[in-house]
């Protein structure tokens, strides 16, 4: 039952994201090859590699470690787009990153998990079926975005009137999912916060720095660099929570939410870094050039 509720919640969150998108958002990044390359490199390649390296560095294994890898494969979301706007970054580019990453998550996430799970989980008989997991992720994450874009095209007036309501409801669902996961696993959360907390904070800070560095090396504008850094450093924790719940029945029913816990903890800890980051980027980016 809990998997169904979480899946429906995520589907609506991703649908609300799709309502805010236009087909041009998927093609806009193609017209900015350097920015597209930087975003793809940071989010699809470096983020999982850095996450896995940090797990090795901190000596973390088991289901919580796999939960960190799940998080590292998640796209950004409405939250990252809002963060970009508040940071005076390139919002259009942020939306393009989110749109493209949401489409490929159904492929990249199962592949990364199939490669890292045997190294992180002490189960010699563990087998992850890539196709079934891909179909599940596609159904609850990618497909709702596509449907949302289609609705936005077919009923633009309806979407314009209800987009803000949908976004507010999506943000509320995100908070409820994070809170519900933490409350249901409070003992596990408090017992492992000192274990996974430093890893998650380090992952966040390292990816923010990598995004900034890539932006400078690729000679992107200040706004584009801000967007790249946020998309690299902040992930959609809801996707991680739901995917973790989907893995539970297949791997260890008794540890259903342990795979989801890192994403929930991350959803809380990222506020520690995003507030000063927003203040810093606003201080160096004039309001008159905000996207």
Phi and psi in degrees as a GROMACS rama.xvg file:
@    title "Ramachandran Plot"
@    xaxis  label "Phi"
@    yaxis  label "Psi"
@TYPE xy
-63.5209  -35.568  UNK-2
-63.767  -37.5799  UNK-3
-66.0655  -45.4068  UNK-4
-62.4286  -45.7084  UNK-5
-62.7135  -41.959  UNK-6
-63.5534  -42.7194  UNK-7
-64.9114  -41.7526  UNK-8
-60.8229  -45.9365  UNK-9
-64.2638  -41.7072  UNK-10
-58.7298  -41.3585  UNK-11
-68.3089  -40.1452  UNK-12
-59.6752  -44.2838  UNK-13
-71.227  -33.663  UNK-14
-62.6568  -43.3579  UNK-15
-63.6686  -33.3991  UNK-16
-63.1101  -45.6377  UNK-17
-61.0173  -34.1792  UNK-18
-63.1637  -24.4796  UNK-19
-92.5494  0.818535  UNK-20
-104.717  157.872  UNK-21
-126.395  154.549  UNK-22
-52.7119  -30.8503  UNK-23
-64.2424  -26.1549  UNK-24
-64.8109  -29.8021  UNK-25
-78.4035  -26.2376  UNK-26
-98.7967  -16.7081  UNK-27
-60.3561  -40.6405  UNK-28
-64.0442  -30.0229  UNK-29
-65.1648  -24.4623  UNK-30
-84.2346  -1.78675  UNK-31
-126.58  72.8854  UNK-32
-58.2945  -36.7705  UNK-33
-67.0364  -43.9574  UNK-34
-65.9453  -38.9738  UNK-35
-64.5438  -43.4209  UNK-36
-62.0174  -44.3549  UNK-37
-62.4279  -43.7479  UNK-38
-65.5249  -43.9026  UNK-39
-64.7787  -42.5931  UNK-40
-63.8098  -45.3076  UNK-41
-68.5798  -48.0576  UNK-42
-84.5651  -37.8563  UNK-43
-93.3087  -24.2548  UNK-44
-113.212  -59.0082  UNK-45
-69.8691  -38.3385  UNK-46
-59.2895  -51.7537  UNK-47
-63.0886  -37.2794  UNK-48
-64.941  -43.853  UNK-49
-65.1132  -42.011  UNK-50
-60.4587  -46.3258  UNK-51
-65.3593  -39.6454  UNK-52
-63.7276  -39.5274  UNK-53
-67.94  -36.1068  UNK-54
-62.2586  -41.2321  UNK-55
-66.4626  -41.6872  UNK-56
-63.7799  -42.5619  UNK-57
-87.0955  -2.47562  UNK-58
69.3153  31.9635  UNK-59
-93.1613  135.081  UNK-60
-139.475  -178.49  UNK-61
88.5657  -167.98  UNK-62
-66.3664  -34.4977  UNK-63
-64.6363  -37.9325  UNK-64
-64.3837  -42.0738  UNK-65
-64.6502  -33.7149  UNK-66
-61.9118  -35.7117  UNK-67
-65.489  -39.2431  UNK-68
-66.9193  -37.6744  UNK-69
-58.5432  -46.9226  UNK-70
-58.914  -40.3283  UNK-71
-66.677  -15.531  UNK-72
-99.0457  -1.29155  UNK-73
-81.2199  144.782  UNK-74
-76.4378  174.596  UNK-75
-73.8509  -172.971  UNK-76
-156.333  -160.868  UNK-77
-56.8105  -36.8214  UNK-78
-60.2031  -43.2928  UNK-79
-66.7428  -34.3033  UNK-80
-65.8718  -39.5537  UNK-81
-66.2042  -42.9825  UNK-82
-59.6518  -40.0841  UNK-83
-63.914  -42.6823  UNK-84
-62.177  -45.4572  UNK-85
-64.9041  -30.7054  UNK-86
-85.2415  0.217809  UNK-87
62.8313  38.6037  UNK-88
-91.6773  -171.711  UNK-89
-83.9285  96.7606  UNK-90
-64.9262  -40.033  UNK-91
-60.0693  -42.1743  UNK-92
-66.4951  -40.3975  UNK-93
-59.1121  -43.806  UNK-94
-63.9294  -38.9227  UNK-95
-63.288  -44.8703  UNK-96
-57.4326  -48.5498  UNK-97
-61.287  -43.6254  UNK-98
-61.83  -48.725  UNK-99
-67.4302  -42.4072  UNK-100
-64.6333  -36.0982  UNK-101
-64.1983  -31.5893  UNK-102
-73.6416  -35.7836  UNK-103
-92.9767  -8.60627  UNK-104
-58.1646  -36.3339  UNK-105
-61.5195  -20.9694  UNK-106
-98.2853  -48.5976  UNK-107
-69.6596  -39.0982  UNK-108
-62.8064  -51.8618  UNK-109
-61.4166  -35.5194  UNK-110
-65.7441  -46.8116  UNK-111
-62.4227  -42.1421  UNK-112
-65.0291  -38.5402  UNK-113
-65.9657  -28.3906  UNK-114
-82.3506  -34.2652  UNK-115
-97.8998  -27.078  UNK-116
-57.2075  -44.4571  UNK-117
-61.7627  -23.3108  UNK-118
-89.24  -18.3235  UNK-119
-107.31  -27.0035  UNK-120
-103.575  131.858  UNK-121
-81.1228  48.6138  UNK-122
-121.777  109.321  UNK-123
-67.4499  -19.2035  UNK-124
-101.234  12.246  UNK-125
-68.1703  129.437  UNK-126
-136.379  123.922  UNK-127
-102.557  121.31  UNK-128
-84.9777  110.181  UNK-129
-64.8113  -46.0821  UNK-130
-62.6389  -49.6662  UNK-131
-60.2128  -40.4467  UNK-132
-67.2531  -39.405  UNK-133
-60.1442  -42.6553  UNK-134
-65.156  -39.4024  UNK-135
-65.2685  -47.1271  UNK-136
-62.7488  -40.4339  UNK-137
-61.5007  -42.3907  UNK-138
-67.8737  -36.9214  UNK-139
-101.8  -11.2688  UNK-140
-120.045  -54.6082  UNK-141
-80.3073  -48.1142  UNK-142
-59.0071  -42.9786  UNK-143
-59.7593  -33.3276  UNK-144
-64.4406  -45.1483  UNK-145
-61.6854  -43.8286  UNK-146
-63.1924  -40.6713  UNK-147
-62.1193  -42.1242  UNK-148
-62.9825  -41.4114  UNK-149
-63.2781  -43.8368  UNK-150
-62.3614  -41.3237  UNK-151
-60.8729  -32.5136  UNK-152
-77.4466  -38.2064  UNK-153
-80.4662  -31.0504  UNK-154
-136.071  68.233  UNK-155
-62.0512  -36.8288  UNK-156
-64.3478  -45.2086  UNK-157
-60.2926  -44.329  UNK-158
-66.1025  -40.128  UNK-159
-62.9709  -38.2492  UNK-160
-73.0839  -30.4151  UNK-161
-113.535  1.14411  UNK-162
-61.9044  -46.6216  UNK-163
-64.7495  -37.767  UNK-164
-62.9257  -42.8936  UNK-165
-64.2821  -40.0864  UNK-166
-66.5874  -41.0769  UNK-167
-63.8652  -41.8075  UNK-168
-65.3537  -38.4868  UNK-169
-63.9414  -42.4661  UNK-170
-64.9576  -37.4384  UNK-171
-65.2032  -41.899  UNK-172
-62.4  -39.5913  UNK-173
-59.5836  -46.7095  UNK-174
-63.4867  -40.6575  UNK-175
-65.9747  -40.5058  UNK-176
-65.3139  -44.7865  UNK-177
-62.9333  -47.9165  UNK-178
-63.1749  -41.6613  UNK-179
-63.7997  -40.1811  UNK-180
-65.5871  -44.1662  UNK-181
-65.8073  -42.0822  UNK-182
-66.2141  -43.3982  UNK-183
-67.1624  -24.641  UNK-184
-120.5  35.6951  UNK-185
-59.1161  -41.7709  UNK-186
-63.1422  -43.7857  UNK-187
-65.5112  -39.1654  UNK-188
-61.8871  -52.2997  UNK-189
-67.3051  -31.6702  UNK-190
-75.766  -21.4552  UNK-191
-118.577  2.40351  UNK-192
-59.6642  -43.2418  UNK-193
-70.0162  -16.1128  UNK-194
-86.0445  -49.8018  UNK-195
-95.3374  -20.121  UNK-196
-57.576  -52.211  UNK-197
-60.1664  -36.9212  UNK-198
-63.7187  -45.701  UNK-199
-68.1128  -41.1908  UNK-200
-65.1324  -40.8491  UNK-201
-64.4471  -42.0697  UNK-202
-59.0553  -45.4267  UNK-203
-60.6051  -48.4625  UNK-204
-68.0043  -41.4324  UNK-205
-63.8711  -42.0745  UNK-206
-71.6625  -33.4756  UNK-207
-60.1758  -44.656  UNK-208
-65.8921  -40.2274  UNK-209
-63.6965  -41.931  UNK-210
-61.1973  -42.9338  UNK-211
-64.356  -43.4014  UNK-212
-63.5054  -44.4564  UNK-213
-61.6794  -41.908  UNK-214
-59.6392  -42.5917  UNK-215
-68.2965  -41.8289  UNK-216
-66.797  -33.894  UNK-217
-86.2614  1.49255  UNK-218
57.8471  42.9755  UNK-219
-79.9158  161.936  UNK-220
-69.1128  167.816  UNK-221
-60.4744  -41.6837  UNK-222
-64.3207  -43.7013  UNK-223
-65.7467  -39.411  UNK-224
-63.9072  -40.0128  UNK-225
-60.4756  -45.6257  UNK-226
-62.2527  -44.2585  UNK-227
-62.052  -42.3152  UNK-228
-64.3808  -43.7734  UNK-229
-66.4047  -42.9509  UNK-230
-66.1837  -31.2378  UNK-231
-76.0798  -33.7328  UNK-232
-96.6199  -17.8539  UNK-233
-126.882  122.602  UNK-234
-112.138  163.473  UNK-235
-78.786  94.7044  UNK-236
-61.8838  -26.0173  UNK-237
-62.0796  -40.9007  UNK-238
-60.5945  -43.8345  UNK-239
-62.7074  -41.0419  UNK-240
-62.8712  -46.2396  UNK-241
-69.7604  -42.4987  UNK-242
-62.0393  -39.6863  UNK-243
-59.9085  -39.5017  UNK-244
-69.1115  -29.874  UNK-245
-71.2005  -32.7657  UNK-246
-73.999  -26.8149  UNK-247
-51.1962  -54.6938  UNK-248
-63.5949  -27.1536  UNK-249
-81.7683  -28.4552  UNK-250
-108.57  -62.1661  UNK-251
-146.256  100.482  UNK-252
-58.199  -36.1644  UNK-253
-71.2819  -14.6773  UNK-254
-114.888  35.9369  UNK-255
-50.5854  -48.1871  UNK-256
-92.7968  -5.90505  UNK-257
-66.3021  -31.2822  UNK-258
-69.7868  -27.0861  UNK-259
-87.0074  -22.6485  UNK-260
-57.0647  -45.052  UNK-261
-56.9299  -37.6803  UNK-262
-66.717  -37.682  UNK-263
-67.5207  -44.0229  UNK-264
-62.4197  -41.1167  UNK-265
-61.2095  -39.4435  UNK-266
-59.6787  -27.722  UNK-267
-87.0729  -46.379  UNK-268
-68.2482  -26.9232  UNK-269
-66.6318  -20.1692  UNK-270
-66.7356  -22.6586  UNK-271
-65.6154  -34.9059  UNK-272
-99.1807  -29.152  UNK-273
-70.7327  -33.3726  UNK-274
-63.7423  -52.3097  UNK-275
-66.566  -30.6793  UNK-276
-64.4908  -45.4443  UNK-277
-60.5068  -44.7929  UNK-278
-61.3698  -41.2143  UNK-279
-65.7758  -47.9613  UNK-280
-67.2756  -34.6755  UNK-281
-65.0231  -32.5796  UNK-282
-72.7947  -23.7336  UNK-283
-105.069  -8.19607  UNK-284
-115.271  110.428  UNK-285
-59.6182  144.981  UNK-286
-63.0627  -30.6132  UNK-287
-67.1095  -17.6387  UNK-288
-109.011  11.1526  UNK-289
-65.5681  138.716  UNK-290
